[in-house]
Amino acid sequence: MSATNGYSFFGAVEKSFDKAANFTKWDPGILEQIKACNSIYSMRFPVRMDDGRIEVIEAYRVQHSHHKTPCKGGIRFAAEVNQDEVMALASLMTYKCAIVNVPFGGGKGGIKINPKKYSVYELEKITRRYTAELVKKNFIGPGTDVPAPDYGTGEREMAWIVDTYMGLRPGEIDALGCVTGKPVTQGGVRGRREATGLGIFYGVREVCNMPEIMDRVGLPIGIAGKKVIVQGLGNVGYHAAKFFQQAGAKIIALAEYEGAIRNDDGLDVDAVFEHRKTSGSILNFAGAQNFAKNLDALEYDCDILIPAALENVINGENAPRVKAKIIGEGANGPLTPEADEVFVKKGTIVIPDMYLNAGGVTVSYFEWLKNLSHVRYGRMEKRFTENMNAHIISQIEELTGKQVSEREHQFIVHGPEEVDLVHSGLEETMITATREIIDEWKRNPQIPDMRTAAYVVAINKVGTSYAELGIFP
């Protein structure tokens, strides 16, 4: 949503950047270079539809920063796609990758269509033609620009992209690395599907484990027992809610575009998901009450709010009524700058989107590395680890004369599968990034909020890259 009531999404990102730049020591010229979008590809191409008519498709690919290559960022299919939105999302990808120490520049793509209005065959033709256009202009490739899924796209579309790319670039040995978020059978990585939701959980959990932050908002340490509301039951929101529930939190409300429901004793996320699949709506779920409007859920009393749906859902108008102590931005840009100002005054902790939803790009990075190395994670060490652990247990049992229970034996012996290593890498990434941001915030008490601290961390890392590259003669 790039322009609502004259509101620019890219302008909002620039505003946040400028606020953070005041807390850095970089030359204004370097700051301008970091902020600017390096390359913008706006395209129009014709596609013949199933009924024989020809439709001209509007699409974009933006490479925000080349301080590291390749560029990285998803492709979204949505009727609202426009250049301002794609530029904003590309710039957020630059800062996101810097914060979580993923060595990519930011990129983003978008096709201005409502995918629900097209047949699978039409979507395939549009996706393949878009890929061909990117190949023509060198806007895709394992060392140049690596797309991924985003709103309205998924594994299917990524499989079409990699197949088209390989057809146009025969013999390129690392061609599978031209796109991430692929099906596992097509070079994808296990753990990618739940990555963004799991990353949100890890990031919020780390904040909740910090005594000084919990003292500030007046909550006990840890996730267990916390009242959580999640907006959005798509891939990101569903997995985030599920991981919070597994950790002992109570999911007291869920919201989707068709409505919102609540139960103060907690909702079973999987049961709600199944109810929606069968009935087409989360409303009227057994044991839950419906909210009058879906956005009312954002203002319901809770400890943690996870807006994981659309941009700009919390603004200067409704922010004063939001009661959550901690807001974890699962979506891109769910809060406006005006909302940020309200929450600073209220003392609400906002964990910013620019790193909190970086689980997707982090695991995409792991997938890209897998494609370049041409070997599955865990293949080399799994059996060695299991054999070594089994030997250690047998030695301990022999020395002590006691037997480890079968359940514990299986747990200790277990060698890491690919998904175990991916989750472990993601957990390490989110914990490290959270601590870096909080440390920056502590170092400079003038920094008003966590978002600004995150931007400061990102600007410093990107600025250091530019300075070390020596590109400013």
C-alpha positions in Angstrom: 0.0 0.0 0.0 2.2 2.8 -1.2 -0.1 5.8 -1.4 -3.0 6.1 1.0 -4.2 9.7 1.7 -1.0 10.9 0.1 1.0 8.5 2.2 4.2 7.1 0.6 5.6 3.8 1.8 9.0 4.6 0.4 8.7 8.1 2.0 8.0 6.4 5.3 11.2 4.3 5.0 13.2 7.4 4.1 11.8 9.2 7.1 12.8 6.4 9.4 16.3 6.3 7.7 16.8 10.0 8.2 15.8 9.8 11.8 18.4 7.1 12.4 21.1 8.8 10.3 21.3 11.5 12.9 22.8 9.0 15.3 25.6 7.9 12.8 28.7 9.7 11.8 28.7 9.0 8.1 29.3 11.6 5.4 26.0 13.0 4.0 27.0 11.8 0.6 27.5 8.2 1.8 24.1 8.4 3.5 22.5 9.6 0.3 24.0 6.7 -1.6 22.9 4.1 1.0 19.3 5.6 0.8 19.0 5.7 -3.0 17.6 2.9 -5.1 20.5 1.9 -7.5 18.5 0.3 -10.3 14.7 0.4 -11.1 13.3 -1.8 -13.9 9.7 -1.0 -14.8 8.3 -3.2 -17.5 5.2 -3.9 -19.6 4.7 -7.1 -21.5 1.8 -8.8 -23.3 0.4 -12.2 -22.4 -2.3 -14.1 -24.2 -5.1 -15.2 -21.8 -7.1 -18.4 -21.8 -10.0 -16.7 -23.7 -7.7 -15.5 -26.5 -7.5 -11.8 -25.5 -4.1 -10.2 -24.9 -3.4 -8.4 -21.6 -0.5 -6.1 -21.0 1.0 -6.8 -17.6 2.7 -4.2 -15.5 5.7 -5.4 -13.4 8.8 -4.2 -11.6 12.2 -5.2 -10.3 14.2 -2.9 -8.0 17.8 -3.3 -6.9 18.2 -1.0 -4.0 21.8 -1.6 -3.1 24.9 -3.1 -4.7 27.2 -2.7 -1.7 27.0 -6.5 -1.7 25.9 -8.8 -4.5 23.7 -10.6 -5.4 20.7 -8.5 -4.6 17.9 -10.4 -2.8 14.2 -9.9 -2.4 10.8 -11.5 -3.0 8.4 -11.1 -5.9 4.8 -10.2 -5.0 1.7 -10.7 -7.1 -0.9 -8.1 -6.0 -3.3 -5.6 -7.6 -1.8 -2.8 -5.5 1.8 -3.3 -6.7 3.4 -0.1 -7.9 6.9 1.4 -8.1 6.8 3.2 -4.8 5.9 0.1 -2.9 8.6 -2.0 -4.6 11.2 0.6 -4.0 10.3 0.7 -0.3 10.4 -3.1 0.1 13.7 -3.3 -1.8 15.3 -0.7 0.6 14.0 -2.5 3.6 15.6 -5.7 2.2 19.0 -3.9 2.2 18.7 -2.9 5.8 17.2 -6.3 6.8 20.1 -8.3 5.2 22.7 -6.0 6.9 21.1 -6.4 10.3 21.0 -10.2 10.2 24.5 -10.4 8.6 23.3 -11.9 5.3 25.7 -10.8 2.6 23.2 -9.5 0.0 22.1 -6.2 -1.3 18.4 -5.4 -1.2 16.0 -6.1 -4.1 12.3 -6.6 -4.7 9.9 -7.4 -7.5 6.3 -7.1 -8.1 3.6 -8.0 -10.8 0.5 -5.8 -10.7 -2.1 -8.6 -10.9 -4.7 -10.2 -8.5 -3.6 -13.8 -8.8 -7.0 -15.1 -7.7 -8.4 -13.7 -11.0 -6.1 -15.8 -13.2 -6.0 -19.5 -14.1 -2.9 -21.5 -13.1 -1.9 -21.7 -16.8 -2.2 -17.9 -17.1 -0.1 -17.3 -13.9 2.5 -19.7 -15.3 2.7 -17.7 -18.6 2.9 -14.4 -16.7 5.7 -15.7 -14.4 7.7 -17.2 -17.1 7.5 -14.1 -19.3 8.5 -11.9 -16.3 11.5 -14.2 -15.8 12.5 -13.9 -19.4 12.3 -10.1 -19.2 14.6 -10.2 -16.1 17.1 -12.4 -17.9 17.2 -10.0 -20.9 18.2 -7.1 -18.7 20.5 -9.2 -16.4 18.2 -8.6 -13.4 18.3 -12.2 -12.3 21.1 -14.7 -11.6 22.8 -16.5 -8.8 25.5 -13.8 -8.6 23.4 -10.9 -9.7 19.8 -10.8 -8.3 18.1 -13.7 -6.5 14.3 -13.4 -6.1 12.1 -15.3 -3.6 8.4 -15.7 -2.8 6.4 -12.9 -1.3 2.8 -11.9 -1.0 0.8 -13.9 -3.6 3.6 -16.2 -4.7 5.1 -19.4 -3.4 7.1 -22.6 -4.3 5.1 -23.1 -7.5 6.1 -19.8 -8.9 9.7 -20.2 -7.9 9.8 -23.5 -9.7 8.5 -21.8 -12.9 11.2 -19.1 -12.5 14.1 -21.5 -12.1 12.9 -23.7 -15.0 12.6 -20.7 -17.3 16.1 -19.4 -16.2 17.8 -22.7 -16.7 16.2 -23.0 -20.2 17.5 -19.5 -21.1 21.0 -20.1 -19.5 21.8 -23.8 -20.4 24.9 -25.2 -18.8 25.1 -22.6 -16.0 26.3 -24.9 -13.1 24.9 -22.7 -10.3 21.6 -21.9 -12.1 19.5 -23.4 -9.2 20.8 -20.5 -7.1 19.0 -17.9 -9.3 15.9 -18.0 -7.0 15.1 -19.3 -3.5 11.9 -20.6 -1.9 11.8 -23.4 -4.4 10.3 -26.8 -3.7 12.8 -29.2 -2.0 12.7 -31.4 -5.1 13.9 -28.4 -7.2 16.8 -27.4 -5.0 14.9 -25.8 -2.1 15.9 -26.2 1.5 13.9 -27.9 4.3 12.6 -25.3 6.8 12.0 -22.5 4.3 8.2 -22.6 4.5 8.0 -21.8 8.3 11.2 -19.7 8.3 9.6 -16.2 8.6 7.1 -17.2 11.3 9.8 -19.1 13.2 12.2 -16.1 12.9 9.5 -13.8 14.4 9.1 -16.2 17.3 12.8 -16.3 17.9 13.2 -12.5 17.8 10.2 -11.8 20.1 11.4 -14.6 22.5 14.8 -13.1 22.8 13.3 -9.7 23.6 11.1 -11.3 26.2 14.2 -13.0 27.8 15.8 -9.6 28.4 15.1 -8.4 32.0 15.6 -4.7 31.3 13.1 -4.7 28.5 10.5 -6.7 30.4 11.0 -4.4 33.4 10.3 -1.4 31.1 6.9 -2.8 30.0 6.0 -4.4 33.3 5.9 -8.1 32.2 7.5 -11.2 33.6 10.4 -12.7 31.6 9.8 -15.4 29.0 7.1 -16.4 26.5 5.1 -18.9 28.6 1.7 -17.5 29.7 1.9 -14.4 27.6 -1.4 -13.3 25.9 -0.7 -13.1 22.1 -2.8 -11.7 19.2 -1.9 -12.5 15.6 -3.3 -10.6 12.6 -3.0 -12.7 9.5 -3.3 -16.4 9.2 -1.3 -16.8 6.0 2.1 -18.6 6.0 3.8 -16.1 8.2 1.0 -15.5 10.8 0.0 -19.2 11.0 3.6 -20.4 11.8 4.3 -17.5 14.2 1.1 -18.2 16.1 1.9 -22.0 16.1 5.4 -21.5 17.5 4.1 -19.1 20.2 1.5 -21.6 21.2 4.0 -24.5 21.4 6.2 -22.3 23.7 3.3 -21.9 26.1 1.8 -18.6 25.1 -1.9 -18.1 24.9 -3.2 -17.1 21.4 -6.2 -15.1 22.6 -7.3 -13.6 19.2 -6.7 -14.2 15.5 -7.6 -11.8 12.7 -8.0 -12.2 9.0 -9.5 -10.0 6.2 -12.9 -11.6 6.6 -13.1 -11.0 10.4 -11.5 -11.7 13.7 -12.2 -14.0 16.7 -11.2 -14.1 20.4 -11.1 -16.5 23.3 -9.4 -15.3 26.5 -8.6 -18.9 27.5 -6.7 -19.4 24.2 -7.4 -20.6 20.7 -6.0 -23.7 19.1 -4.2 -22.4 16.0 -4.4 -25.6 14.0 -8.1 -26.0 14.8 -8.9 -22.5 13.7 -6.8 -23.1 10.5 -8.8 -26.2 9.7 -12.1 -24.4 10.5 -11.2 -21.7 8.0 -10.2 -24.3 5.4 -13.6 -26.0 5.6 -15.9 -23.0 6.1 -13.9 -20.3 4.2 -13.7 -18.1 7.3 -12.3 -17.9 10.8 -15.6 -16.5 12.0 -18.0 -18.5 14.2 -15.2 -20.8 15.4 -16.5 -23.1 18.2 -15.9 -21.5 21.7 -14.7 -18.2 20.3 -16.5 -14.8 20.0 -16.5 -12.8 16.8 -15.2 -9.2 16.8 -17.5 -6.6 15.2 -14.7 -5.6 12.8 -11.5 -7.5 12.0 -9.3 -4.5 12.9 -10.8 -4.4 16.4 -8.5 -7.3 17.3 -5.5 -5.0 17.1 -7.0 -3.0 20.0 -7.9 -5.9 22.2 -6.0 -6.2 25.5 -2.9 -8.4 25.2 0.8 -8.7 26.0 2.1 -9.3 22.5 0.6 -8.2 19.2 1.9 -9.6 15.9 0.5 -7.8 12.8 1.5 -10.2 10.1 -0.9 -9.2 7.3 -0.7 -5.8 5.5 1.1 -2.5 5.5 -0.1 0.6 7.5 -2.8 -1.2 9.6 -1.7 0.7 12.7 -1.6 4.5 12.2 -1.8 7.7 14.2 -5.5 7.3 14.6 -5.8 3.8 16.1 -2.4 3.5 17.8 -3.6 5.2 21.0 -6.1 2.4 21.4 -3.6 -0.4 21.0 -3.1 -2.0 24.4 -0.3 -4.5 23.6 3.0 -4.0 25.6 5.1 -5.5 22.8 4.4 -5.3 19.1 6.3 -7.6 16.8 6.0 -6.5 13.1 5.5 -9.7 11.1 4.3 -7.9 8.0 6.3 -5.3 6.1 5.5 -1.8 7.3 2.4 -2.5 9.4 3.0 0.6 11.5 3.1 4.2 10.1 5.7 6.7 11.4 2.9 8.4 13.3 2.1 5.2 15.1 5.7 4.9 16.1 5.6 8.3 17.7 2.5 7.3 19.7 4.2 4.1 20.9 7.4 5.9 22.0 5.3 8.1 24.2 3.3 5.1 25.6 6.5 3.1 26.3 5.3 0.3 24.0 8.2 -1.8 22.6 7.9 -2.1 18.8 10.2 -4.9 17.4 10.7 -3.7 13.8 9.8 -5.6 10.6 13.1 -4.8 9.0 14.8 -7.5 11.0 12.0 -9.4 12.8 10.6 -10.9 9.6 14.1 -11.6 8.2 13.6 -15.4 8.8 12.7 -15.8 5.1 15.8 -14.1 3.7 18.0 -15.8 6.3 16.8 -19.3 5.2 16.9 -18.2 1.6 20.5 -17.4 2.2 21.0 -21.0 3.4 19.2 -22.3 0.4 21.4 -20.2 -2.0 24.5 -21.6 -0.2 23.1 -25.1 -0.6 22.6 -24.5 -4.4 26.2 -23.2 -4.8 27.7 -26.1 -2.8 25.5 -28.7 -4.5 25.1 -30.8 -1.3 22.3 -31.2 1.2 22.9 -29.9 4.7 23.7 -32.7 7.1 24.6 -35.3 4.4 28.3 -35.3 5.3 28.1 -35.3 9.1 24.7 -36.9 10.2 25.8 -40.5 10.5 29.2 -39.6 11.9 27.5 -37.6 14.7 25.0 -40.4 15.4 27.7 -43.0 15.6 29.9 -40.8 17.8 27.0 -39.9 20.2 26.0 -43.6 20.4 29.5 -44.5 21.4 29.7 -41.8 24.0 26.4 -43.0 25.6 27.5 -46.6 25.6 30.8 -45.6 27.4 28.9 -43.6 30.0 26.4 -46.5 30.6 29.3 -48.9 30.9 31.2 -46.7 33.4 28.1 -45.8 35.6 26.2 -49.1 35.3 23.0 -47.1 34.6 20.9 -47.1 31.4 19.7 -43.9 29.7 16.0 -44.1 28.9 15.0 -44.9 25.3 13.6 -41.5 24.7 16.7 -39.7 26.0 18.9 -42.1 24.1 17.1 -41.2 20.8 17.4 -37.5 21.6 21.1 -37.5 22.4 22.1 -39.9 19.5 20.1 -38.0 16.9 22.3 -36.5 14.2 21.2 -33.2 12.6 18.9 -33.4 9.6 18.8 -30.5 7.1 15.8 -28.9 8.9 17.6 -29.1 12.3 20.6 -27.2 10.9 18.4 -24.6 9.2 16.4 -23.9 12.3 19.6 -23.7 14.4 21.2 -21.2 11.9 18.0 -19.1 12.0 17.9 -19.2 15.8 21.5 -18.0 16.0 20.9 -15.3 13.4 17.8 -13.8 15.2 19.4 -13.9 18.7 22.6 -12.2 17.5 20.6 -9.5 15.5 18.3 -8.8 18.5 21.3 -8.4 20.8 23.1 -6.1 18.4 20.1 -3.8 18.1 19.5 -3.7 21.9 23.2 -3.1 22.5 23.1 -0.1 20.1 20.0 1.2 21.8 21.7 0.9 25.2 24.9 2.6 23.9 22.9 5.7 22.8 20.1 6.6 25.2 19.1 9.4 22.7 17.8 6.7 20.3 14.0 6.8 20.8 13.0 3.3 19.8 14.1 -0.1 18.6 13.3 0.6 15.0 15.7 3.6 15.0 18.3 1.4 16.7 17.9 -1.2 14.0 18.3 1.4 11.3 21.5 2.7 13.0 22.9 -0.9 13.0 22.0 -1.3 9.3 23.3 2.1 8.2 26.6 1.5 10.0 27.1 -1.9 8.4 26.2 -0.7 4.9 28.3 2.4 5.3 31.3 0.4 6.4 30.9 -1.8 3.3 30.9 1.2 1.0 33.8 2.8 2.8 35.9 -0.4 2.7 35.1 -0.9 -1.0 36.7 2.5 -1.6 34.0 3.5 -4.2 34.1 7.2 -3.2 37.3 8.6 -4.9 
